Amino acid sequence: MSKESDFLDRWSAERAFHLAWGNCISSEIQHRLAPIIAPMELSYFLRTAVSPRVKENQKLIEKAFYRRKGYADPYGDITDKVGTRFVVLLGSDIRKVEQALTSIEGWTLSKDRDYEAEQKQNPLKFDYAAVHFVVRSKEDVEWNGVKIPSNTPCEVQIKTLLQHAYSELTHDTIYKPQIEATHHMHRNAAKAMALLEATNDYFEKVSAEVKSALTSVRSMTSALSDIYRDKIGLEPQPTILEGLLLGAYENFVTDNYVADLDAFLEEKTFIAERIKARIAEQNPIFSQPSVLLVYFAASRSARRALDAWPLTEGEMEPLLNDLGESTN
């Protein structure tokens, strides 16, 4: 029996627990990641589905026996027989996944690639960039009825969407032996990576600016939500409408808007009942915390409030009617 046949026989016997280990790692990291990124949903933060994959037989044989730099122990030295990847939007998001991974006890981690460290060592070189870990369990693990021996390796890749696109493009050309890469391929790949790094830097700046702008909005929504719970007696349900209303009526906000709204609702107690009635009519506008700000603005000047209204006049009519006003 050839060495390749022996290799594949062992792989056939062990393939199932390698895949189980990949699934275990994928699930555990996502479980730890969820509270780190909250209130953002995992389905939004992770830009592709997390789905571990085991190597195909032919590719495994090629890697084990037909590469320029051979392995002393082809089976044991290959650490990516199973792998899983986490694809995020920004370079700074990679660290959040790393935080989740490194918080899990009972696993040993070795970092095979670290793009930030590589950039520091070679600041003028533009090459494939990502973070790769090899993850092993210190003890035997059972996952969905499959026993996974200790020290079973799994490669965990953490990369941005831009890095993922680059690796998908160059996987079988620049870094794999299927074809001989020309100097033009290497040059164009380096230029592409330089562009991707610059794009990520711009993405990071935009993200920081957006977060800064959202800080005051979120603070206002939080304050309005507290008033809504206290005066209306219901839990607000902010949606995209909340942002529209806040953006439209931020000019009506005073330094003492919390106290002003509180006094306003104490004076006009009927508004709480009208809001409850509108919610019963399945009108989502009245579940927004900022609807209180609209009532306040309309009570001061129905015309100014109507001019600022970001939706149709018909959608504001019920609110104005509650105050004895009309779009007419």
Residue, then its C-alpha position, 0 to 999 in steps of 0.5 A: m500500500s502506498k504512503e498516499s493510500d495510508f494517508l487517505d485511509r487515516w483521513s477517512a477514519e478521522r475526517a468526521f471528528h475534524l469537521a466536528w471540531g471545526n463546528c465546535i470552534s465556530s459555534e463557541i467563538q460566535h457565542r462569545l462574540a455576541p455580547i462583545i458586539a451587542p446590540m449589533e446582531l451576529s448576522y450583520f457583524l459577520r459578513t459571510a456565513v461561518s461554515p467550517r470546511v475540511k480539505e478535499n482528498q486531492k488537495l490534502i494529498e498534494k499539500a502533504f506529498y507534492r510541495r517544494k518544502g516537504y513535511a517531516d510528518p505529513y499528516g501531523d504537520i498539516t494544521d489546516k485539515v479543517g478550517t473555519r473563517f470569520v469575515v468582518l467589515l473593518g480591520s478593527d473588527i478583527r480584534k473583536v473576534e480575536q477577543a472572543l477566541t482568546s477568552i475561551e479556556g481549555w484551548t491552545l492557540s498559536k498565531d500563524r499569521d498576523y497582518e499587523a505584525e507583518q506590516k510592522q516588520n515589512p512596512l513597504k511590502f503589500d501582501y496577503a493580510a489576515v489573522h490565522f490561528v491554529v486552535r487545539s483543545k487541551e483535552d478530549v471534547e465531545w460535540n454533537g455525539v462525536k468524540i474529538p481527541s485532544n490536540t486536534p488542530c483547526e485553522v481559524q482565519i479572521k479577515t476583512l471582507l476586502q481581505h477575503a475578496y483578495s484571497e479568493l482572487t489570488h488563492d490558486t495563482i499567487y500562493k498555490p502551485q497550480i500555476e506559475a505566477t508571473h511577475h506581472m501577477h505579483r505586481n498587480a496583486a501587490k498593487a491591489m493589496a495596497l489599494l485594499e489597505a488604503t480603502n480599509d483606512y478610509f472605511e475606519k475613518v468613516s466608521a469613526e465619524v459615524k459612531s461619533a455622530l450617532t453618540s448624541v443620537r443614541s443618548m437622546t433616544s435613551a433619554l426619550s425612551d426613559i420618559y416614554r416608559d414613565k409617562i406612556g407606561l409602555e416599552p418603546q420600539p425604536t426602528i428606522l423611523e426613530g432616526l428619521l424623526l430625531g433628524a427632523y426635530e433635532n432643532f426643536v431640542t433645547d438644553n432642558y428638553v428632558a424637563d420640558l417634555d416631562a412638564f409637557l406630558e404632566e400638563k397634557t396627560f391625554i397624550a399618553e392615552r392617545i399614543k396607546a390608542r394609536i399603537a392599538e391601531q398598529n401605527p408604528i410611528f407612535s412606538q418611537p420614543s421621538v414621537l414625544l418630541v414631535y408632539f412637543a414641537a407641534s404643540r408649540s407650532a403646528r406649522r413649523a412641526l409640519d414643515a419639519w415632518p419627514l413623512t407624508e402629511g397624512e401620516m402626521e394628521p393623527l398626531l396633529n388631530d390629537l392636539g386639535e390641529s390639522t394639516n389643513 
